[in-house]
Amino acid sequence: MLIDDFLPAYDFRERHRIAVRAPAADVYAAARRLDLGRARLSMLLLRLRGLPAGRRSPRCFTMDDFLRTGFILLGERPPEELLFGLAGRFWTPSGKLIRLDAEGFKNFDKAGYAKSVWNFTLSERADGGGVLLETETRVQCLDAVSRRQFRVYWLFVKPFSGFIRREVLRAIKRSAEESAAHAA
């Protein structure tokens, strides 16, 4: 998996999943065109974190908007996996994000910082009822000091991070199932 190629070792991890009754291609397309505009609480949480949520429109926040905030598209294998990354000092008010490309992300190892990856994976359900959509977030702190600082930050942020990720999964599910229903 791409996530293992880019961040095989990590200090913190969070996983969520949801069953989606739609073909993998529809689910993957829904993930790529994700719009969190209708997820008001997630939008509020993103704004509180300082991400410029809804810069173009207060009702729209897409994967392209995530990329503009500092996330990096590290790789994709349609329709199986999509991987984003982020490097910075997440525990600081500004996040001190570092702009990198995929290769720079892989090699980044500056003390005082952390790297995070966020993926979406799709696998066919055994019962033939669509796909299982999963998301995993991993964080690797690049020294002991950043690990301690992130641990304190994570105590407060983890519940909200999990909420956003679950809401993202629900938004993708809703979009994919609507697309599949219209195609039928």
N, C-alpha and C positions, 0 to 999 in steps of 0.2 A: 504494500500500500504506500501511496505517496507520503502519508503522514509519518510512516516509519523511515522513509528516506530522508525527510527533512528534520525530524525531531525524534529520534529513536530513544533518547534519554531525556527524562523530564522529572520535575519535582512535584508538580501539581497536575491533576487530571480531572476532567468532568465529562460525562457521557449521558446522552439522552437519545431516545428512539421513539418512532411512531409508525404504525402500520398505515399504508396508503393504498387505497383500492384504485390503482391506475397503472398503466404500463410504465416501465422504467424510463423510457424516453420522455414521457410527459412529466414525470416527477423531476427528472434532471433539468428539463427546460424550465419548470416552475422554480427550481432552486436558482437557476441562472438569472431569472427575471424577477426574483423575489422583490416584493414591495411591502415594506412594513408600515406603510402609510395608515392602514386601518388598525394597527396595533398601537393604540394610543399610550398605554402604559409603558411599553417598550420605547416608544419615541420619547416620552418624558424622561425615562431613565438614561437614554443616550444623550439627551440635552443636558441633564444634570452632570453627566460624566464629562461634558465639554465637547462632545462630538457635534459637529455642525449638522445635526439631523434636520432634514427637510430644507436645506439651503435653497433648492430650486422651488420647492413647494412644501408648505407645512403638512401636506397630506401624502407626500411621496418620499420614500427612502429605499433605494434599491441597492443591489450588490455593487453597482458602479459608484454609488455614494459611499459605501464602505471603503472601496478602493481609494476614493478621494480623501478619506480621513486618515489614511496611512496604512491600511491593510495592503498586502501584496498578494496578487494571484500567483501562488507558487507552482501550481500545476493542476491539470485536470485530465481525467480519463473518462470521457462520456461513454455510456451513461452510468458509470460506476462510482467515480470519486471526484470531488472538487475540493481543493485545498487552498486556504488563505493563511497568511502569516503576518506577524506584527512584531517589531522589536522596539524596545524603549524602557523607560523607567515608569511603569504603569502605576506605581504607588505614589507618584508625585501628582500635584494638581494638573499640570499640563500633559503628563504622560511622557514627555520628552521623547517622542517617537522618532525613530531613525528611518529615513527613506533608503530602501535597499531594493535590489532586484533579487530574483530567486537565488542566483549563485552567491550574491553578497549575503543573503540571509543564511544560507547554509554555512558559510564560513565565519559569520559574525560571532565573536567571542569576547567582547569588551567587558571587563569587570565593571560592576555597578549597574549592569543592565540585565534584561531578561528577554527571552524570545518566546513567542506564543504562536501556536498553530491551531487552526479551526477547520475541521473538515466536515464534509457531508459524504456519506457512503450509501449506496443503494444495493440491496440484494433481493433476489426473488424470494418471495415467501413460499415455504414448503407446501402450504395448502393451495397454492395457485391463485390466491386472492390479492394479487398486486405485489407491492414491494415493501420491504422494511427500510425505512429511511432513518439513518443514524447520524448523529453529530458527536464529535469528540473534540474537546479542547485540551491542549497540553501546554504547560508552561515550564520552561527551563530557565532557572536563574543562574547567572554566569559567575557568581561567587557567593561566599557565605553571607556577606553583608546584604547583598540584594535578596538573597533567599529569606533572611530574617525580615527585611522590610516588606517583601511581597507577602509573606505569611500573615503579617498583621493586616495588610491591605485586603487580602483574600478572605479573612474572617468576616469582614464587613461586606465585601462585594460579591462573594460567591452566590448567596441566595438570589441576588438581582441578576447576576450573569446567567444563572440557571433558568430563571424566569424568562429572560430574553431569548435564550436558545430554545426553550420549549415553545415559546410563542412563534419563533421563526419556523420551527417544524410544523406547527399548526397552520401557519400561513401558507407554507409550501404545499401541505396536504390539501388545504381548501382549494388552492389554485389548480393543482394537478387533477383533483377529482372533478372540478368544474370543467376543465378542458376535456377530460375523458368522457364526461357526460354529454358535452356538446358534440363530440366526435361520433358518439354512438348513434 
